[in-house]
């Protein structure tokens, strides 16, 4: 496991170095906008997404982004990633402006020197991520996983929760962890190659057709291990187009409002977009906390431009844990995490939303 983790980090670091060298000889950024131009708008925006039940899935399905981007002559490219590992590679190569990922991969982004910042929390994770075993496996507790093969996407929020659960049980060295993407987890489960898997919806739902959960991320949050899906922005882009970053957050907030105002409608939208049953979509969406922009600015989460929130401490704690697992070589300081969180765009997004209302 340690060797695989170090290899993955090396790839990201090398990619960062390559991108830095390319950047020295190229004056055009990935948005199709020459840096020497005084144009106030880019030609296109490249947005990395996860196909999960969240605010962005609703916003894209309902074409809310048209009002903020398309109608202003900006092309939106939505690029699907299976995990934050892929998104970080895309940031390193300079091919995206924004990306959704688990907060653990956001930690990796900062620790490996990617020039990005955290601007939004999509959702605080609960039952939407869980540890599944086969229904007839006879496994009913974490301790009974000793000697078993467990799959999870490394560096993900699922990986973080799983490692802490195994550590608390004292069996972290008594299981075989396999690094798999979500589609591969489902295939390995169906072949009988693994006994357990910690993953998220909708892949989790496929496992539960003949499986059961023995732990979920809500359980882990109650033990102090908070996980979340977050939005990162390329700092160079954000600094050049701050109004568009605020607009992006506004359209995400509108997507979340659809679900909060009418959960059934939101579930139907997600179900159609992800090709799952509406009942399953609703259950998955209820398995996480969707914060309003105002809630994100509270001390418990991102805080404000004047006072950093407690989520910066969650990020630092996560980094300390990943370093102990030899996944990252450098642990950013608490001050670096404080600066990594940038709630100023949410503050501006609230103004945009108030104007619309």
C-alpha positions as CSV (number, residue, x, y, z in Angstrom):
1,X,0.0,0.0,0.0
2,X,2.8,2.5,0.9
3,X,4.7,1.8,-2.3
4,X,1.5,2.5,-4.4
5,X,0.8,5.7,-2.5
6,X,4.3,7.0,-2.9
7,X,4.2,6.2,-6.7
8,X,0.9,8.1,-7.0
9,X,2.3,11.2,-5.3
10,X,5.4,11.0,-7.4
11,X,3.3,11.1,-10.6
12,X,1.5,14.2,-9.3
13,X,4.7,16.0,-8.3
14,X,6.4,15.3,-11.6
15,X,3.3,16.6,-13.4
16,X,3.5,19.8,-11.4
17,X,7.1,20.3,-12.4
18,X,6.4,19.6,-16.0
19,X,3.5,22.1,-16.0
20,X,5.7,24.7,-14.4
21,X,8.2,24.4,-17.1
22,X,5.5,24.6,-19.8
23,X,4.1,27.7,-18.1
24,X,7.4,29.5,-18.4
25,X,7.3,29.4,-22.2
26,X,3.6,30.0,-22.8
27,X,1.7,33.2,-22.3
28,X,-1.8,31.7,-22.9
29,X,-3.9,30.1,-20.1
30,X,-6.1,27.1,-20.6
31,X,-9.3,29.2,-20.8
32,X,-8.3,30.3,-24.2
33,X,-7.5,33.8,-22.9
34,X,-4.2,35.4,-23.7
35,X,-2.7,36.6,-20.4
36,X,-1.6,39.9,-22.0
37,X,-5.2,40.7,-22.9
38,X,-7.4,43.0,-20.9
39,X,-10.5,41.1,-21.7
40,X,-12.8,40.7,-18.7
41,X,-14.1,37.3,-19.7
42,X,-12.5,34.0,-20.7
43,X,-13.6,32.1,-23.8
44,X,-14.2,28.9,-22.0
45,X,-14.2,27.4,-18.5
46,X,-13.1,23.8,-17.8
47,X,-14.8,22.3,-14.9
48,X,-14.0,18.9,-13.4
49,X,-17.0,17.1,-11.9
50,X,-17.9,13.9,-10.2
51,X,-21.0,12.0,-11.2
52,X,-22.5,11.9,-7.7
53,X,-25.8,13.2,-6.3
54,X,-24.8,16.8,-5.5
55,X,-25.6,20.4,-6.1
56,X,-23.6,20.5,-9.3
57,X,-25.3,17.5,-10.8
58,X,-28.7,19.3,-10.4
59,X,-27.3,22.7,-11.7
60,X,-25.8,21.0,-14.8
61,X,-29.0,19.0,-15.5
62,X,-31.2,22.1,-15.2
63,X,-28.7,24.2,-17.2
64,X,-28.5,26.8,-14.5
65,X,-25.0,27.6,-15.6
66,X,-26.4,29.1,-18.9
67,X,-27.4,32.2,-17.1
68,X,-24.0,32.7,-15.6
69,X,-21.8,31.5,-18.4
70,X,-23.3,30.5,-21.7
71,X,-25.4,33.7,-21.9
72,X,-22.2,35.7,-21.5
73,X,-20.5,34.0,-24.4
74,X,-18.5,31.6,-22.2
75,X,-18.3,27.9,-23.2
76,X,-18.5,25.5,-20.3
77,X,-16.6,22.2,-20.6
78,X,-17.7,19.7,-17.9
79,X,-15.1,16.9,-17.6
80,X,-16.0,13.8,-15.6
81,X,-13.4,12.4,-13.2
82,X,-13.8,9.2,-11.2
83,X,-11.8,10.6,-8.3
84,X,-9.9,13.5,-7.0
85,X,-6.6,11.8,-8.0
86,X,-7.5,12.2,-11.6
87,X,-8.6,15.8,-11.0
88,X,-5.3,16.7,-9.4
89,X,-3.4,15.4,-12.4
90,X,-5.6,17.6,-14.6
91,X,-4.8,20.6,-12.4
92,X,-1.1,19.7,-12.6
93,X,-1.2,19.6,-16.4
94,X,-3.2,22.8,-16.6
95,X,-6.2,21.4,-18.3
96,X,-8.9,22.5,-15.8
97,X,-10.0,25.6,-14.0
98,X,-12.2,24.0,-11.3
99,X,-12.7,20.5,-9.9
100,X,-14.8,18.7,-7.4
101,X,-13.1,16.2,-5.1
102,X,-13.0,14.7,-1.7
103,X,-11.3,17.0,0.9
104,X,-8.5,14.4,1.3
105,X,-7.4,15.0,-2.3
106,X,-7.7,18.7,-1.7
107,X,-5.1,18.1,1.0
108,X,-2.9,16.3,-1.5
109,X,-3.3,19.2,-3.9
110,X,-1.9,21.7,-1.4
111,X,0.8,19.3,-0.1
112,X,2.1,18.7,-3.6
113,X,2.3,22.3,-4.5
114,X,-0.6,22.7,-6.9
115,X,-1.6,26.4,-7.3
116,X,-5.2,25.9,-6.3
117,X,-7.6,27.0,-3.5
118,X,-10.7,25.7,-1.8
119,X,-13.8,27.8,-2.5
120,X,-16.8,25.7,-1.7
121,X,-18.1,22.6,0.2
122,X,-20.5,20.6,-2.0
123,X,-21.6,18.4,0.9
124,X,-20.5,17.0,4.2
125,X,-20.5,13.3,3.8
126,X,-22.7,10.9,5.7
127,X,-24.4,7.6,4.7
128,X,-23.6,8.4,1.0
129,X,-20.2,6.7,1.7
130,X,-20.0,3.4,3.5
131,X,-18.1,0.2,4.1
132,X,-20.0,-2.7,2.4
133,X,-19.7,-6.5,2.9
134,X,-21.6,-9.3,1.2
135,X,-24.9,-10.1,2.9
136,X,-24.0,-13.7,3.4
137,X,-20.3,-13.0,4.4
138,X,-20.9,-13.4,8.2
139,X,-19.0,-10.2,8.7
140,X,-20.9,-7.8,11.0
141,X,-18.1,-5.7,12.5
142,X,-14.8,-4.0,11.7
143,X,-12.8,-6.4,13.7
144,X,-14.1,-9.3,11.6
145,X,-12.3,-7.9,8.5
146,X,-8.9,-9.1,9.7
147,X,-7.3,-11.1,6.9
148,X,-9.8,-9.8,4.3
149,X,-9.3,-7.9,1.0
150,X,-10.8,-4.5,1.1
151,X,-11.0,-2.1,-1.9
152,X,-11.3,1.6,-1.9
153,X,-10.0,4.5,-4.1
154,X,-6.7,5.6,-2.5
155,X,-6.5,9.2,-1.3
156,X,-10.3,9.5,-1.3
157,X,-12.5,10.4,1.6
158,X,-13.6,6.8,1.7
159,X,-9.9,5.8,2.1
160,X,-9.5,8.3,4.9
161,X,-12.5,7.0,6.8
162,X,-11.6,3.3,6.2
163,X,-8.0,3.8,7.4
164,X,-9.2,5.5,10.6
165,X,-11.8,2.8,11.3
166,X,-9.2,0.0,10.8
167,X,-6.7,1.9,13.0
168,X,-9.2,2.4,15.8
169,X,-9.9,-1.3,15.7
170,X,-6.2,-2.1,15.7
171,X,-6.3,-4.1,12.5
172,X,-4.8,-1.7,10.0
173,X,-1.9,-4.1,9.4
174,X,-4.1,-7.2,9.2
175,X,-6.0,-6.5,6.1
176,X,-5.1,-6.2,2.4
177,X,-6.1,-2.9,1.0
178,X,-6.6,-2.6,-2.8
179,X,-6.5,0.7,-4.7
180,X,-9.4,0.6,-7.1
181,X,-11.6,3.1,-9.0
182,X,-15.3,2.9,-8.3
183,X,-16.1,1.0,-11.5
184,X,-13.3,-1.5,-10.8
185,X,-14.6,-2.0,-7.3
186,X,-18.1,-3.0,-8.6
187,X,-16.5,-5.5,-11.1
188,X,-14.2,-7.0,-8.4
189,X,-17.2,-7.3,-6.0
190,X,-19.2,-9.2,-8.7
191,X,-16.3,-11.5,-9.4
192,X,-15.8,-12.3,-5.7
193,X,-12.3,-10.9,-5.7
194,X,-12.8,-8.7,-2.6
195,X,-14.6,-9.3,0.7
196,X,-15.4,-5.6,1.4
197,X,-15.2,-2.1,-0.1
198,X,-15.5,1.4,1.2
199,X,-17.0,3.6,-1.6
200,X,-19.6,6.1,-2.4
201,X,-22.9,6.3,-4.3
202,X,-23.9,5.4,-6.9
203,X,-21.3,2.5,-6.9
204,X,-22.2,1.8,-3.3
205,X,-25.8,1.2,-4.3
206,X,-24.6,-1.5,-6.8
207,X,-22.8,-3.3,-4.0
208,X,-25.8,-3.2,-1.7
209,X,-27.9,-5.3,-4.1
210,X,-26.4,-8.3,-2.4
211,X,-24.5,-6.6,0.4
212,X,-24.9,-4.6,3.6
213,X,-23.1,-1.7,5.3
214,X,-21.3,-2.1,8.6
215,X,-20.0,1.4,8.8
216,X,-20.6,4.7,7.1
217,X,-19.1,8.2,7.0
218,X,-21.8,9.6,9.3
219,X,-20.6,7.1,11.9
220,X,-17.1,8.3,11.4
221,X,-18.1,12.0,11.5
222,X,-19.6,11.3,14.9
223,X,-16.2,9.9,16.0
224,X,-14.6,13.2,14.8
225,X,-13.5,12.2,11.3
226,X,-15.4,14.7,9.2
227,X,-15.2,14.2,5.4
228,X,-16.6,16.4,2.6
229,X,-16.6,16.9,-1.1
230,X,-15.2,20.3,-2.0
231,X,-14.6,22.6,-5.0
232,X,-11.1,23.7,-5.9
233,X,-10.3,26.6,-8.2
234,X,-7.1,27.3,-10.1
235,X,-5.8,30.4,-8.3
236,X,-4.5,32.1,-11.4
237,X,-7.9,31.8,-13.0
238,X,-9.7,32.9,-9.9
239,X,-7.6,36.0,-9.5
240,X,-8.1,36.9,-13.1
241,X,-11.9,36.3,-13.1
242,X,-13.2,36.6,-9.6
243,X,-16.7,37.5,-10.7
244,X,-16.9,34.2,-12.6
245,X,-15.8,32.3,-9.6
246,X,-18.5,33.9,-7.5
247,X,-21.0,33.2,-10.3
248,X,-20.0,29.5,-10.3
249,X,-20.7,29.3,-6.6
250,X,-24.1,31.1,-7.1
251,X,-25.1,28.5,-9.7
252,X,-24.1,25.7,-7.4
253,X,-26.1,27.2,-4.6
254,X,-29.1,27.5,-6.9
255,X,-28.8,23.8,-7.6
256,X,-28.8,23.0,-3.9
257,X,-31.8,25.2,-3.3
258,X,-33.9,23.1,-5.8
259,X,-33.2,20.0,-3.6
260,X,-33.8,21.8,-0.3
261,X,-37.1,23.4,-1.5
262,X,-38.4,20.1,-3.0
263,X,-36.4,17.0,-2.1
264,X,-38.5,14.8,-4.4
265,X,-37.9,17.1,-7.4
266,X,-34.2,17.2,-6.7
267,X,-34.1,13.4,-6.4
268,X,-35.9,13.0,-9.8
269,X,-33.5,15.4,-11.5
270,X,-30.5,13.5,-10.1
271,X,-32.0,10.1,-10.9
272,X,-32.5,11.1,-14.5
273,X,-29.0,12.6,-14.8
274,X,-27.2,9.6,-13.2
275,X,-29.6,6.9,-14.5
276,X,-30.6,5.6,-11.1
277,X,-34.0,5.1,-9.4
278,X,-35.5,8.2,-7.8
279,X,-35.9,6.4,-4.5
280,X,-32.2,5.6,-4.5
281,X,-31.3,9.1,-5.4
282,X,-33.3,10.6,-2.6
283,X,-31.8,8.2,-0.1
284,X,-28.3,9.0,-1.3
285,X,-29.0,12.8,-1.1
286,X,-30.4,12.5,2.4
287,X,-27.1,10.8,3.3
288,X,-25.2,14.0,3.3
289,X,-25.5,17.6,4.5
290,X,-26.0,20.3,1.8
291,X,-24.9,23.6,3.2
292,X,-26.3,27.0,2.2
293,X,-23.7,29.7,1.3
294,X,-24.5,31.4,4.7
295,X,-23.9,28.1,6.6
296,X,-20.5,27.7,4.8
297,X,-19.4,31.0,6.2
298,X,-20.0,29.9,9.8
299,X,-17.2,29.1,12.2
300,X,-17.9,25.4,12.0
301,X,-17.0,25.3,8.3
302,X,-15.1,27.7,6.1
303,X,-15.5,30.9,8.1
304,X,-15.3,34.3,6.6
305,X,-12.5,36.4,5.0
306,X,-11.9,37.9,8.4
307,X,-12.1,34.8,10.5
308,X,-11.0,31.3,9.3
309,X,-13.4,28.4,10.1
310,X,-12.8,25.1,11.8
311,X,-12.7,23.2,8.5
312,X,-9.1,24.4,8.1
313,X,-8.3,22.4,11.2
314,X,-10.1,19.4,9.8
315,X,-7.8,19.7,6.7
316,X,-4.7,19.9,8.8
317,X,-5.7,16.9,10.9
318,X,-6.3,15.0,7.6
319,X,-2.8,16.0,6.4
320,X,-1.2,14.8,9.6
321,X,-3.0,11.4,9.2
322,X,-2.0,11.0,5.5
323,X,1.6,11.8,6.3
324,X,1.6,9.0,9.0
325,X,0.4,6.7,6.3
326,X,3.3,7.8,4.0
327,X,0.9,9.2,1.4
328,X,2.3,12.7,1.5
329,X,5.8,13.7,2.2
330,X,5.1,17.3,3.3
331,X,2.5,18.4,5.7
332,X,1.3,22.0,5.1
333,X,1.2,24.3,8.1
334,X,-2.0,25.3,9.8
335,X,-1.4,28.8,8.4
336,X,-1.1,27.4,4.9
337,X,-4.4,25.6,5.3
338,X,-6.0,28.8,6.6
339,X,-4.9,30.6,3.4
340,X,-5.9,27.6,1.3
341,X,-9.6,28.2,2.3
342,X,-10.9,31.2,0.4
343,X,-14.5,32.1,1.4
344,X,-14.4,35.5,-0.3
345,X,-16.1,34.1,-3.4
346,X,-19.0,32.8,-1.4
347,X,-19.4,36.2,0.2
348,X,-19.6,37.7,-3.3
349,X,-21.9,34.9,-4.5
350,X,-24.4,35.7,-1.7
351,X,-24.6,39.3,-3.2
352,X,-25.3,37.9,-6.6
353,X,-28.0,35.6,-5.3
354,X,-29.6,38.4,-3.4
355,X,-29.7,40.5,-6.5
356,X,-31.4,37.7,-8.4
357,X,-34.0,37.3,-5.7
